[in-house]
């Protein structure tokens, strides 16, 4: 199974710097974002946030809904 567009380079951002991870989120949601709850920068926390972002986008027909448990568009 081919990875979805947002998943293709996700491993790089899960293991990279926090700024790289936030840049990945910005790319995925198509906007800057603010943290509602900023988790610690562990790989498992990043995986959880990334999975939630991707699921929210999928459920909303390819568009981030504007807010989830961790981030929101300003």
FENWO-V446337 format. One record per backbone hydrogen bond with DSSP energy under -1.0 kcal/mol. NH is the residue of the N-H (numbers start at 1). CO is the residue of the C=O. Records with the same first field share a line. If there is no record, write none. Layout:
BEGIN
NH: CO, CO
END
This chain:
BEGIN
8: 4
10: 7
13: 9
14: 10
15: 11
21: 17
22: 18
23: 19
24: 20
25: 21
26: 22
27: 23
28: 24
29: 25
30: 26
31: 26
34: 72
36: 70
37: 70
42: 40
46: 42
47: 43
48: 44
49: 45
50: 46
51: 47
52: 48
53: 49
54: 50
55: 51
56: 52
57: 53
58: 54
59: 55
60: 56
61: 58
62: 57
68: 71
72: 34
73: 66
END
